[in-house]
Amino acid sequence: MPHLIGRFEKRIPIERLGSSKHVTVAGNLTFRDGQWEIKDQTGFLHIPPQAIQPQLDEAFTYWAALEMRDSTWSVLFHQVQSSQNKQPAAMNHYPEFHQRFAILQATRSYFNELDFQEVDTPVMVTCPGMEPYLEAFSVEQKYLRTSPELHMKQLLCAGWDRIFQLAPSFRNEPESRLHHHEFIMLEWYRSFADLNDLIKDTQGLLHSLASYSIDPDYFQRDIAVWQMPDLFLHLTGIELREANSKQQMRRYLKKKDLHYCDDDSWDDLFFRVFLTAIEPKLGIQQPEVVSGYPLSQSALAKVNPISNGKYKSCYRFELFIKGIECANAFYELCDPLEQEKRYQEASSKRRSLGKAPYPSDAAYMDALRKGMPPSAGIALGMDRLIMLLLGKNSLKEIARFYSRHLSEA
């Protein structure tokens, strides 16, 4: 549109409008509550209908550029977007989008101040993950990553010390208010570190982001730490350290009229109790970490060699905020022989579930054989964290784009 060249030279962000007498603003123009509202990513401005020339049809939303001279607004440009009842959903969330990107930038700043190196790793991978229950999207002969974990650990093996990544990740699981097929995973790793270091990092991150929250006091509180057996005993009366813990879980589910199957394994019963009776109560008054997960759920975490009664655990924790799981952390497994054994176990588990096993990641295994220093790593769902910081109830309220399924949820 050559006739528009140079017409917008005096454009300024709406937040900087002030008392200017001759300016141009541009953005989304909508008629609501008896007046026009023009909105850009910095703010909005209300204009009386009689102050705009020429008059526009109030039934539509426009892309518009308005020039002000002496309190009168002239329409330099307008293009119909849609009727007001059919605005694209992304137009309704300018403030949330602005806050979302500010939070992502603040997250980068936090890790930069701790001398972490930001990295990027392949999105299309041979092995999308080592956990048997994760479902990946296949792309030709490869997969979209469920996490950048395996490649980031290769960087640890190559001598990188502290690294982080804000990584688009993908999981082929049912979409809901808490899960979208594509999401941002924040992962960071420290060599010569353990889970205590990650808890300190996480607490520092939450403190640094508290000012973006509708409840800053909550995110300024220290993280409370539970050991899994103590948490079970406290909330359900089930003693995981006793030999009959499986029978205790079955009795508890029956007493609470919660569903279970006669052929449920110990892990099945554990998940039923944890997800229904424990997880919704976590992180209500302050962020909470649950550590010491069962050995059977160790995935890529080191085994805790110290038995706690009949309960055997691994060095793994999860972070809970307002009853929602937000992060998963490991004191990383460095032994290539043990890693190969666990890969075979995960493959067998997938076969037992009627699923094809994922290929082994040869480059990752080679890196482990060359040696990885004692390290700790954590994966945190940034979309969930942003949702909770902003006091929203669904990812669709903070997501840049979302599927029709989510938009209708």
TORVO-288880 format. One record per atom (N, C-alpha, C): x, y, z. Coordinates in steps of 0.02 Angstrom, whole numbers, plus 50000, padded with zeros to 5 digits. Layout:
<rs>
XYZ;...
</rs>
This chain:
<rs>
500424994050000;500005000050000;500445006250000;500695008349940;501175013949937;500905020449968;500245021549964;499975027949989;500045028550065;500205023050100;500285023250173;501005024450195;501475024150147;502175024950165;502285031850197;502585031850256;502725038050291;502145040750333;501555037650329;500975040350365;501005038950440;501425034150461;501425032150531;502065034350568;502415039250540;503055041350570;502985043950641;502415047050656;502315050050722;502005045150772;501965038750752;501645033850797;502065033050861;501715032850919;502045031550983;501645026151020;501955022551066;501585017751107;501055021451149;500485018351158;499945021551195;500155023451266;500575019251298;500775020751366;501185027251372;501445029751316;501845035851316;501465041851289;500805041251283;500405046451251;500445053051289;500355052851355;500405058851396;499955064451372;500235070551370;499845076451350;500025078851280;500285074251239;500475076051171;499885078851132;500025083851089;499505087151050;499435084450979;499975081450953;499975079150884;500345072550880;499985067150882;500285060450883;499865055650842;500165049850830;499805044350798;499855038250842;499295034850852;499295028350887;498985023250840;499155016950851;498905011650808;498815005250848;498335001250826;498214994850860;497524992150844;497244988850894;496594985550888;496054990350912;495574992050868;495054997050884;494374993550891;494064994250949;493434990950964;492954995950997;492314995350981;491804999551014;491484995451070;491534997951131;491234994551188;491044999651241;490484998251274;490235002551328;490165009851307;489935010851245;489775017651222;490375021751200;490965018751193;491545022551171;492025018051133;492465021251094;492965017451059;493565016051105;493845010151097;494455008351134;494975006051084;495545009451084;496105007251042;496645004551089;496914998751069;497364995051114;497964992651075;498564993951103;499164990751078;499474986651134;500084984051124;500354979551175;500584983151238;500574989851237;500794993651296;500214996151338;499614996551310;499054999151348;498455000551303;497975004351330;497375005851291;497155013051304;496725015651259;496485022451264;495755022651245;495345026251284;494635027051268;494525033651232;494115033551180;493975039451139;493225040151130;492925045951144;492205046951132;492045045951058;491475043051041;491315041550971;491315047750927;491095053550953;491065059550912;491745062550898;492265060050934;492935062850925;493315059650867;493045054350838;493375050850783;493045052750717;493445054650668;493205056250601;493625052550549;493305049450499;492585048750492;492305043450539;491665043250548;491345038350591;491435031350563;491525026450607;491605019450587;491015015350613;490885009750579;490345005250599;490525002050666;490105003050715;490255000650783;490184993150791;489944989650740;489834982450745;490474978450732;491004981950711;491614978350691;492214980350735;492694975850735;493354977250764;493834978550706;494304983250717;494734985450663;495474985250683;495904984250633;496584986650637;496544993950617;496804998550658;496725005550643;497325009650665;497445015050628;497935020150648;497555026750652;497625030150709;497265036450721;497775042050734;497645047750702;498065053550713;497685058750753;497985061350807;497655066350849;497935073250835;497485077950825;497655085150821;497135088950861;497355092050916;496905096250956;496275092450977;496375086651006;495835082551035;495365079450984;495515080050920;495125076750868;495535071350836;495235065550827;495585059750800;495375058450728;495855058250684;495725056650614;495945049550600;495535045850562;495695038950545;496175038950486;496805037250499;497295036750445;497225030150407;497035024950444;496985018350414;496505014150455;496085010250422;495675005350458;495534999350413;495544993650444;495404987350409;495004982850455;494444980450432;494014976350474;494374969850491;494374968350557;494634961850580;494084956650582;493544958350617;493004953550628;492424957150660;491854953650665;491324956350707;491544955650779;491264959550824;491494959550893;491374952850927;490904948950903;490764942550934;491234937050911;491664938750861;492094933550833;492824935850830;493044939350882;493744941350884;494184935250893;494754935050858;495234929750873;495404929650947;495444923750975;495544923151048;496174926751071;496694926751029;497324929751051;497254937251064;496734940551034;496644947651045;496394949251115;496124944351148;495824945651213;496324945451271;496954943951256;497424942651310;498064946751304;498024952851279;498624957051274;498984957551341;498644959251396;499014959951460;499364953451480;499024947751472;499314941451491;499924939851447;499864941251381;500434939951337;501024944251356;500894950551370;501424955151390;501774952551453;501374950451502;501654947851564;502034941351552;501764937151508;502084930751493;502794931851469;502874936351421;503544937451393;503994940951443;503704945251485;504104948451537;504364943251587;503944938351603;504144932951649;504694928651617;504624927151553;505144923251519;505804927151518;505774933651506;506384937651506;506684937951576;506264938651628;506514938851696;506834932151715;506564926651689;506854920051701;507554919651671;507624922051610;508294922251579;508774926451620;508534932151643;508974936651682;509194933251746;508744929551778;508914926151841;509484921251830;509444917151778;509964912151767;510614915351741;510544920751702;511154924251681;511534927051741;511164929651790;511484932351850;511834926951891;511604920651883;511924915051918;512484911951876;512654915251820;513194912951776;513024906251742;512394905051729;512194899451687;512274901451614;512424896651571;512464897751500;511814895351468;511474899751431;510884897551394;511104893551333;510764887951320;510934883651264;510304882051224;510404879351165;509844876451128;510054869651101;509574865251094;509714858351074;509184856251023;509294850650987;508834848650934;508124847450959;507644849450917;506934848350931;506714841550903;506994839650845;506834833150815;507384828250835;507204822950870;507694818550902;507574811250886;508084807250896;508024799950886;507644796750943;507824798751005;507494796051065;507164801751102;506504801951107;506164807651139;506194807651215;506404802051245;506424801651318;506484794551341;506644793651405;506764786951432;506204784451476;505694788551488;505164786551534;504614782951494;504404777051517;503954772851477;503264775751465;503034780251509;502354782751502;502304789051459;502874792051440;502854798051399;502694796251327;502234800051297;502044798951228;502294804651185;502654802951132;502954807951088;502604808151021;502674813750986;502434814350917;502984811950870;502824807350825;503314805050777;503314809550716;503924810650689;504014814850629;504484811050584;504204808050530;504594803850485;504964798550526;505624798450526;506004793250562;506224795550631;505984801450653;506184804050718;505574806150758;505694809650814;505164811750859;505274819050878;504724822450894;504784828950927;504944827651000;505424831251026;505674829851094;505124830951146;505104826651196;504674827751254;505034832051305;505694832751297;506114836651343;506804837251309;507184842551324;507864843051297;508384839251338;508164835151385;508594832251436;509204828651409;509104823951362;509664819751342;510214823751308;510034828651268;510544832751236;510884837451286;510524839951334;510834844351384;511334840451426;511184834051440;511664830051477;512284828551436;512214828151370;512804827451329;513264833551336;512954839451345;513364845451356;513724845051423;513394842351474;513734841351539;514344836751530;514244831451492;514804826751480;515374830151442;515204835151402;515714838751362;516074844151402;515864845151465;516214849851508;515844856151525;515224857051501;514834862851520;514644862151594;514634867651630;514554867451702;513844868851723;513594874851708;512904876851725;512554879051661;512024875651643;511674877051580;510924877251592;510584881351552;509854881551554;509574882451485;508934880851477;508604881551412;507854882651423;507574887351386;506844888151381;506644884651317;506404878551323;506374873951266;505664872251247;505444873951185;504804871151162;504834863551163;504344860451195;504324853151202;503624850651183;503574844151172;502954841451144;502794834751177;502164833951196;501944827551224;501254825851197;501194819851172;500574817651139;500114814551191;499854818851234;499394816851287;498764821151282;498204818851310;497574822651303;497644829851327;497394834551287;497424841551306;496904843151359;497074847751403;496634849751457;496824856751480;496534858951533;496704865651558;497424865951582;497734860151597;498414859951623;498914856951574;498694854951516;499164851951468;498984853951397;499484856151361;499434857751290;499954853551255;499814851251193;500294847051158;500974850251152;501004856851141;501634860451138;501674865251197;502254865451229;502324869651288;503054871551296;503184876351341;503864878551355;504124875051418;504664871451410;504994868151467;505624872051485;505654874151548;506274877051574;506674871351605;507264870051578;507704865051609;508374868251625;508634866451684;509304868651700;509674863051736;510334863051726;510774857751752;511394860951783;511614857851838;512224859851872;512674853751879;513304854351860;513784849051876;514054850251946;514284844951977;514534845152046;514014848352092;513404845952087;512844848652126;512364842952141;511894844152187;511394839152205;510704842452210;510214838752237;509534841252239;509464847452283;509864847952336;509824853852379;509994860252340;510464859752294;510634865552252;510044867552208;509694862552182;509124863952138;508544867052177;508444864852239;507924867852281;508084875252293;508714876752306;508914883752316;508804887752252;508994884852195;508884888252131;508144889752120;507734884652133;507014885252122;506714890552167;506914890552230;506664895552276;506874902552254;507484903252232;507714909752207;507324911952146;507174907252101;506784908952041;506094911352060;505754907752104;505074909752125;505094916552159;505584917752201;505654924352233;505744929852180;506154928452129;506294933552079;505694935052035;505234930352030;504634931251988;504024933452028;504094933952094;503524935452137;503184942052118;503574946952096;503284953552081;502804953352022;502834948051981;502374947451925;501724944051945;501684941652006;501114937652028;500564941952059;499944939352055;499394942652091;499434941052166;499864936352185;499954934452255;500704934152270;501044939952270;501774939852278;501994936952344;501594937752397;501794934952462;501884927452458;501434924052421;501474916752415;502144914752384;502334918052330;502944915952294;503584918352329;503514922652380;504084924652420;504204919852479;503734915452492;503814910752548;504324905352531;504664902952582;505154897652572;504794891152553;505144887152514;504874880652493;504904875852552;504344872452565;504324867152615;504514860552582;504894856452617;505144850152588;504884844252628;504584839552592;504334833352622;504724827452593;504814822252634;505024815752610;504384811652597;504374807952542;503764804552522;503464800152577;503844795852612;503524791752664;503204795952719;503524801352739;503244805652791;502604809052767;502594811052704;502004814252676;501414809452673;501534803352650;501004798252648;500714797052718;501164796352766;500934794952834;500534800852862;500764806852848;500434812952874;499734813852845;499654812652779;499014814252746;498534808252740;498804802152743;498364796352733;498414791152788;498934791552830;499034786352880;499364780152853;499544780152789;499864774352758;500614774652772;500894769152796;501604768752811;501964764952755;502264768752709;502604765652652;503204761652672;503474762752732;504074759352755;503924752352782;503294750452785;503104743852810;502994738952753;503084732552768;503044727452716;502344726852686;501834728652725;501144727952700;500864734452672;501304738852646;501064745352621;500574744552563;500654739252523;500194738152468;499494736852494;499434732752546;498784731352576;498504737752609;498934741752639;498704748052670;498404752752617;498724753152560;498474757552507;497804755052481;497744748452473;497114745652449;496554747052499;496694746152564;496184747552615;495994754952615;496484759252607;496344766452607;495874768252549;496024765852489;495614767352431;494904764752440;494844758852469;494184756052480;493794760152531;494134762252584;493814766252636;493574772952609;493954775952564;493784782452535;493344781852473;493144775652457;492724774352399;493044776852335;493704775652329;494084777552270;494224771352229;494204772052164;494254766352119;494954763152120;494974756652119;495584752852107;495394746152079;495894742652051;495774736052021;496124730652062;495844724752063;496134719352103;496844717552081;496984718552016;497654716751992;498134722751990;497954728252023;498404734052025;499074732252057;499604734652027;500274733852056;500374738752113;500934738152148;501094742952201;501114750052172;501434750852114;501474757452082;500784760152064;500354755752037;499674757952020;499314760752081;499354757152136;499014759352198;499334765752224;499994766152220;500344772252243;500084778352205;500044777752138;499824783452098;499094785152113;498674780152123;497974781552138;497904785552203;498274783552254;498244787152318;498544794052310;499124794452279;499484800852275;499084805952235;498824803952177;498484808752133;497814811052160;497474806752198;496804808552222;496804811452292;497234808952336;497204810852407;497764815452429;498294815952390;498884819752413;499024825752369;499114824652304;499324830152260;498884836352265;498214835752266;497794841852269;497904845952332;498204843052384;498304846652447;498994849852452;499414848852402;500104851252406;500184858352380;500614862152413;500774868852390;500224873852397;499774872852444;499204877452452;499414883752488;499774883152543;499984889052582;500664891652560;501074887452531;501734889252508;501964883952458;502434885452415;502694880252370;502984874452410;502864868352385;503114862452421;503474857852373;504004854852399;504384849852363;504274843152397;504154837952357;504114831152382;504714827352355;505124824652399;505744821252380;505704813852400;506184809952375;506214802952393;505674798752360;505604799352294;505104795352258;505304787952259;504814783552251;504964776352252;505494774452200;505894769552217;506424767252172;506144765252104;505534762552102;505234760352040;505084766151993;505114772352019;504974778251978;505594782651971;506174779251970;506804782951970;506974785951902;506724783051847;506854785651780;507614786751771;507824793051770;508534794551759;508874797251822;508614795351880;508884797751944;509314792351977;509794794552017;510204789952057;509784786452110;509974780452127;509654776652180;509924779052247;509484779952296;509694781352364;509914774752396;510554773952413;510794767452439;510554765952509;510274770852543;510064769952613;509324767952614;509174761952636;508484759652641;508134763052699;507494764352690;507084767352742;506544762352760;506724757652804;506274752052817;506224747852754;505614746052733;505514742252672;505454746652611;505514753252621;505424758052567;506104759852536;506174758652471;506784760352435;506634766252389;507074771052387;506924777252352;507494779352305;507354784552267;507854787552223;507914794952239;508444797952212;508554805152223;508154809052170;507534810352186;507084813752139;506604817952180;506454824052157;505914827852189;505464831052137;504864832752158;504394836552117;504174842752156;504034848052119;503814854452148;503064855152136;502704857152190;501974858152185;501794865252206;501374868452165;501124875152178;500374875052171;500024876952224;499284877352223;498974870752199;499244865052222;498964858552205;499144856052136;499614859252102;499794857352034;500544855752031;500704850152000;501404848251991;501714852651937;502284855851954;502594860651908;503294858851886;503644854651924;504334853151907;504534846251931;505034843451897;505284836751913;506044836951911;506374834851964;507094835551970;507434828951987;508044828051961;508434821951973;509134823751996;509394819852043;510114819352053;510324814152001;510664816351949;510684812751886;511074806151889;510794801251854;511124794751846;511714795651798;512314793751820;512924794551780;513214787951756;512964782451781;513234775851767;512954773251701;513374772351649;513104770051584;512814763051586;513084758651627;512824751851632;512124751851663;512044755651717;511394756251749;510894759651702;511144764651664;510694768051617;510454763351562;510894759151537;510684754251486;510184749351515;510294747251577;509814742651610;509134745951615;509114752251634;508464755651642;508124756851575;508534758051523;508234758651457;507884752151437;508204746551450;507904740051434;507264738951474;507274740951538;506674740251580;506114744651554;506274750851534;505764755351507;505484752651442;505914749751400;505674746751337;505204740951350;505384736751399;504954731151417;504284733551443;504294738951483;503674741751510;503234744251453;503524747651404;503124750151348;502824744251309;503204738951300;502924733151265;502344730151304;502404729951370;501864727151411;501234731451408;501324737851391;500754742451384;500494742551312;500784738251269;500564738051200;500844743751158;501404746651179;501704752351144;502394750451118;502574753251061;503244751951033;503764755551075;504324752251092;504854755651129;505194760851086;505454766051118;505834771151082;506544768751071;506854770851016;507554768951004;508014771751059;508554768351071;509054770951118;509424776751084;509634781651125;510014787251099;510754785551104;511044783451047;511734781051047;512224786651067;512104792751044;512564798251061;512554799651136;511964799251166;511914800351238;512284794951276;512184788551255;512524783051289;513284783551281;513514785551222;514234786451212;514504791851258;514124797251265;514344802751309;514394800351381;513904796351404;513924793751472;514534789251483;514704785251432;515284780751439;515934784751446;515954790651416;516554794851422;516574798351490;516004798651523;515984801351591;515584807751598;515154807751649;514774813751667;514904815251740;515074821351758;515204822951829;514554822351869;514604821651935;513994821651976;513604828051962;512974827251943;512584832851919;511864832351942;511514837951942;510804838151958;510454842351905;509844840251888;509464843851836;508724843951852;508384848951825;507674849851839;507314852251777;506704849851768;506264852051713;505654855351744;505514861551725;504964865451753;504504867751696;503854866451703;503374868651653;503234876051658;503524880051613;503454887351618;502734889551607;502364886251563;501674888451551;501254887651614;501344882151648;500974881151711;501184886351763;501834887651768;502064892551817;501794899451801;501804901451738;501534908051719;500784908351735;500424903051719;499704902751735;499594903851809;499994900651851;499904901251924;500124908151949;500664910851922;500874917551941;500334922651928;499994922051871;499484926951851;498794925351878;498734919951917;498094918351948;497574915851899;497784912651844;497324910051795;497164902751810;496624900251780;496404893351793;496534888651735;496744891251678;496834887151619;497414889751577;497764885251545;498314887251501;498074891651443;497444890851423;497204894751366;497194902251382;497214904051446;497204911051465;497884914451459;498404910451451;499074913351445;499454910851384;499174905951348;499514903251290;499464908051231;499994908451192;499994912851133;499484910351083;499464903851073;498994900651028;498774894251062;498184891851046;497964885551074;497464882351027;497364875951035;496944872150989;496214873551000;495814871550951;495084872350957;494824868751018;495124862951034;494904859251093;494974863551156;495554866851163;495654870951222;495214877151221;495104880051161;494714886151158;493994884951176;493764878751169;493074877151185;493004874151254;493574872951289;493554869751355;493264874451407;
</rs>
